[in-house]
Amino acid sequence: MLLPNEATQPHPALRALPELSGSFTLSKPYRPAWAEVDLNAIRHNVGHLTRLVAPAGVMAVVKADGYGHGSVAAAYAALEAGATWLGVALVEEGVELRDAGIDMPILLLSQPPVEAARAVVDAGLTPVVCSPRFVDALAKAAADAGVDSHPVHLKVDTGMHRIGCSPSEALDLAPAIKKHRELHLQGLLTHFAVADEPENPFTAQQVATFEAVRKELARMGIRPPLVHAANSAGVLTAPEARYDLVRCGISIYGIAPAAELEGRLPLKPALSLKARVSYVRRLQAGERLSYGLRYELDAPSTVATVPVGYADGVPRRLGQIGGEVLIGGRRKPIAGSITMDQLMVDLGSGDDADAVEVGTEVVLLGRQGDEQIAAAEWAEKLGTIPYEVCCGFGERVPRRYFG
């Protein structure tokens, strides 16, 4: 088992490892705002999870552009640290990883449209299935492509009711899959609805339902080699459901899956959001700022403009609910409504305010000096979850990769 700090070699199935040593920036060289992604942090997190859940394997979930971290870079880092599977939501996401030279198994976490069956086969993706219609379409696509034994994973709905067969439907669909010589029932899975609530008994009910299906299939002579249920939260709150594989998303990026689980794993956040001051001016008491003029200075203050806004994933109302940034290692309040491309910061007065000039670094998420602003802090203020915070940073924000 590779330790997170050990030098790692690319897995033999990674055909063309991109140059990820040192640091590099993707596009937009003139943009004074960027996200930094520490690939060593991802390696650390995956390495720890791999050791924790062994002998189960780790699936690194890199859907939604790697939760905003960059899917290809995150996938390579996770595989280097011991992940054996990748998880995506869309056929297109899987194809992107294949085009980047990744030959490792990739699971489509939701059943794709029937029309995508041939693309699934051609890209060598493993789909989650839950309907006879898609199973039939996939078998035909595999036959047309001359492929034997294309793997599928059967999803059982044990109570979340988003996608999957009911238990009784699963007991019918599993034998139907087995009848298609072009398909291979490689996996059986379910998904937890409240694993991030440690005291909620519903997770145990889901495990019991899933176990009943698994045992009945075994009685029928059907034993898929890969059984999986636990997500990042389930790894901690339902260790009995680690089975053969765990599907870890938010935890591989260094973020606890719930506030109640903070500190349960030694995770390292991988993403920071930074920018450079683009404009500075001194204003008098009583001046009001930004759209709506709702933020009023109660004393003379230096105000800095930062060129990042809600089009980049910084929520418009963050400044109205106590959002802060780090400048010079100190917390400073966001002043007024965040606009599409820019926000303003109230620096107050004093030597630290006078030291800020055009080009001064601003940290919106991440660490500066002894202070740190985490995605969980934004999420708490906004009444959401860190997942949404990280996924909100779009293509306008260039990524700089380190490690």
PAGU-923600 format. One record per residue (C-alpha): x, y, z; residue number from 1; chain. Coordinates in steps of 0.5 Angstrom, whole numbers, plus 500, padded with zeros to 3 digits. Layout:
! PAGU-923600
x  y  z  k  c
X  Y  Z  NUM  A
...
END
This chain:
! PAGU-923600
x  y  z  k  c
500  500  500  1  A
503  507  498  2  A
503  512  503  3  A
501  519  502  4  A
508  522  502  5  A
511  517  498  6  A
513  518  491  7  A
508  514  487  8  A
509  511  480  9  A
503  511  475  10  A
499  505  475  11  A
500  501  469  12  A
493  502  466  13  A
494  510  466  14  A
497  511  459  15  A
499  518  458  16  A
500  521  465  17  A
500  529  464  18  A
505  533  467  19  A
503  534  474  20  A
509  536  477  21  A
511  543  480  22  A
505  547  478  23  A
501  549  472  24  A
496  554  470  25  A
490  552  465  26  A
488  558  461  27  A
486  565  462  28  A
493  568  464  29  A
491  575  465  30  A
485  573  470  31  A
487  576  477  32  A
483  570  480  33  A
484  563  480  34  A
483  556  484  35  A
489  553  487  36  A
488  545  487  37  A
493  541  491  38  A
494  534  488  39  A
498  532  494  40  A
492  533  499  41  A
488  529  494  42  A
493  524  495  43  A
493  524  502  44  A
486  524  503  45  A
485  518  498  46  A
491  514  501  47  A
488  515  508  48  A
481  512  506  49  A
485  507  502  50  A
488  504  508  51  A
482  505  513  52  A
477  501  509  53  A
482  496  506  54  A
480  490  504  55  A
475  494  501  56  A
477  498  495  57  A
476  506  494  58  A
472  509  488  59  A
474  516  487  60  A
468  520  485  61  A
470  525  480  62  A
463  527  477  63  A
462  535  476  64  A
469  536  474  65  A
472  533  480  66  A
467  537  485  67  A
470  543  482  68  A
477  541  483  69  A
478  539  475  70  A
476  531  474  71  A
482  529  470  72  A
487  532  475  73  A
483  529  481  74  A
483  522  478  75  A
490  521  476  76  A
492  524  483  77  A
487  519  486  78  A
489  513  482  79  A
496  514  484  80  A
494  514  491  81  A
491  507  491  82  A
484  508  488  83  A
482  503  484  84  A
475  505  481  85  A
473  512  478  86  A
465  515  479  87  A
462  520  474  88  A
455  522  473  89  A
455  523  465  90  A
457  519  459  91  A
461  525  457  92  A
465  525  464  93  A
467  518  463  94  A
469  519  455  95  A
473  525  458  96  A
477  521  462  97  A
478  516  457  98  A
481  521  452  99  A
485  523  458  100  A
489  516  458  101  A
485  513  463  102  A
484  506  463  103  A
482  504  470  104  A
474  502  471  105  A
469  508  471  106  A
462  507  474  107  A
457  511  471  108  A
453  513  477  109  A
446  513  474  110  A
443  509  469  111  A
444  513  462  112  A
439  514  457  113  A
438  509  452  114  A
440  513  446  115  A
447  513  450  116  A
448  505  450  117  A
453  504  444  118  A
457  510  447  119  A
457  507  454  120  A
460  500  450  121  A
465  504  446  122  A
468  508  451  123  A
468  502  456  124  A
464  505  461  125  A
461  501  467  126  A
453  503  467  127  A
449  503  473  128  A
442  499  471  129  A
435  499  474  130  A
431  498  468  131  A
430  492  463  132  A
429  497  457  133  A
436  500  458  134  A
439  493  460  135  A
436  490  453  136  A
439  496  449  137  A
446  495  452  138  A
446  488  450  139  A
444  490  443  140  A
450  495  443  141  A
455  490  446  142  A
453  485  441  143  A
453  490  435  144  A
460  492  437  145  A
462  485  438  146  A
463  486  445  147  A
462  480  450  148  A
461  480  458  149  A
460  488  458  150  A
460  489  466  151  A
454  493  469  152  A
452  494  476  153  A
445  493  479  154  A
442  499  483  155  A
437  497  489  156  A
433  503  491  157  A
433  502  499  158  A
429  508  501  159  A
432  514  498  160  A
427  514  492  161  A
432  517  487  162  A
434  512  482  163  A
434  504  482  164  A
430  498  482  165  A
425  496  488  166  A
428  490  492  167  A
422  486  488  168  A
424  489  481  169  A
432  487  483  170  A
430  480  484  171  A
427  480  477  172  A
432  484  473  173  A
438  481  476  174  A
436  474  472  175  A
434  478  466  176  A
441  481  466  177  A
444  474  467  178  A
441  471  461  179  A
444  476  456  180  A
451  473  454  181  A
453  480  452  182  A
453  483  459  183  A
456  481  466  184  A
453  483  472  185  A
459  485  476  186  A
456  489  481  187  A
450  490  486  188  A
449  497  490  189  A
445  502  493  190  A
446  509  496  191  A
445  512  503  192  A
440  518  504  193  A
442  520  511  194  A
449  517  512  195  A
451  524  514  196  A
446  524  520  197  A
450  519  525  198  A
444  518  529  199  A
439  517  524  200  A
436  510  524  201  A
434  510  517  202  A
441  508  514  203  A
441  501  518  204  A
434  500  515  205  A
437  501  508  206  A
443  496  510  207  A
438  491  512  208  A
434  492  506  209  A
440  491  501  210  A
442  485  505  211  A
436  482  504  212  A
436  483  497  213  A
443  481  497  214  A
442  474  500  215  A
436  473  496  216  A
440  473  490  217  A
445  469  493  218  A
440  464  494  219  A
438  464  487  220  A
445  463  485  221  A
447  470  483  222  A
453  473  487  223  A
456  479  484  224  A
463  480  485  225  A
463  487  487  226  A
458  490  492  227  A
458  497  495  228  A
454  502  498  229  A
458  507  503  230  A
459  514  501  231  A
464  518  504  232  A
459  519  510  233  A
457  512  510  234  A
465  510  511  235  A
464  513  518  236  A
457  512  520  237  A
456  505  517  238  A
462  501  517  239  A
459  494  516  240  A
457  497  509  241  A
464  498  506  242  A
463  491  503  243  A
468  490  497  244  A
468  498  495  245  A
466  505  498  246  A
465  511  493  247  A
468  517  496  248  A
467  524  493  249  A
467  530  498  250  A
472  527  503  251  A
477  526  497  252  A
478  533  496  253  A
479  534  504  254  A
472  536  506  255  A
468  533  511  256  A
461  530  509  257  A
457  533  514  258  A
459  538  520  259  A
458  532  525  260  A
463  528  522  261  A
468  534  522  262  A
475  531  525  263  A
473  524  524  264  A
478  523  518  265  A
485  527  518  266  A
483  530  511  267  A
487  536  508  268  A
483  541  504  269  A
485  541  496  270  A
482  547  494  271  A
483  555  495  272  A
480  561  491  273  A
484  567  491  274  A
485  573  487  275  A
489  580  487  276  A
486  587  489  277  A
484  590  482  278  A
482  597  485  279  A
483  601  492  280  A
480  607  494  281  A
479  611  501  282  A
472  613  502  283  A
469  617  508  284  A
464  615  513  285  A
457  615  510  286  A
459  612  503  287  A
454  606  501  288  A
457  601  497  289  A
455  596  491  290  A
448  595  488  291  A
442  597  492  292  A
447  601  496  293  A
445  597  502  294  A
452  597  505  295  A
454  604  509  296  A
461  605  512  297  A
460  608  519  298  A
467  611  519  299  A
472  613  514  300  A
475  606  511  301  A
479  604  505  302  A
475  599  500  303  A
478  594  496  304  A
475  591  489  305  A
477  584  488  306  A
475  582  481  307  A
471  575  482  308  A
464  575  483  309  A
457  571  482  310  A
459  569  475  311  A
465  565  478  312  A
461  562  484  313  A
462  567  489  314  A
454  567  492  315  A
451  574  491  316  A
449  574  498  317  A
455  572  501  318  A
457  579  503  319  A
450  580  506  320  A
450  575  511  321  A
457  576  514  322  A
462  573  509  323  A
469  575  509  324  A
476  574  506  325  A
483  574  508  326  A
488  580  506  327  A
494  580  510  328  A
493  574  514  329  A
487  578  517  330  A
479  577  516  331  A
476  583  513  332  A
468  583  511  333  A
465  583  504  334  A
462  590  503  335  A
455  590  500  336  A
452  585  494  337  A
457  581  490  338  A
456  583  483  339  A
457  579  477  340  A
465  580  476  341  A
467  583  482  342  A
466  584  490  343  A
468  590  495  344  A
472  589  501  345  A
472  594  507  346  A
479  594  510  347  A
477  599  515  348  A
483  604  517  349  A
490  603  520  350  A
497  601  517  351  A
494  594  515  352  A
489  597  510  353  A
494  602  508  354  A
499  596  506  355  A
493  594  501  356  A
495  596  494  357  A
493  593  487  358  A
496  586  486  359  A
495  584  494  360  A
493  577  494  361  A
486  576  497  362  A
484  569  499  363  A
477  567  499  364  A
477  560  501  365  A
483  557  504  366  A
489  559  509  367  A
493  565  509  368  A
498  566  515  369  A
494  563  521  370  A
487  564  519  371  A
483  560  514  372  A
476  560  511  373  A
473  553  509  374  A
468  551  504  375  A
464  549  510  376  A
464  556  513  377  A
461  559  507  378  A
456  553  507  379  A
454  554  514  380  A
453  562  512  381  A
449  560  506  382  A
445  555  509  383  A
447  549  504  384  A
453  544  504  385  A
460  545  502  386  A
459  540  496  387  A
455  546  492  388  A
460  551  494  389  A
466  547  491  390  A
461  545  485  391  A
460  553  484  392  A
466  555  481  393  A
466  554  474  394  A
470  555  468  395  A
471  562  468  396  A
476  561  474  397  A
483  558  472  398  A
486  552  476  399  A
493  552  478  400  A
495  545  480  401  A
501  544  485  402  A
504  537  487  403  A
END
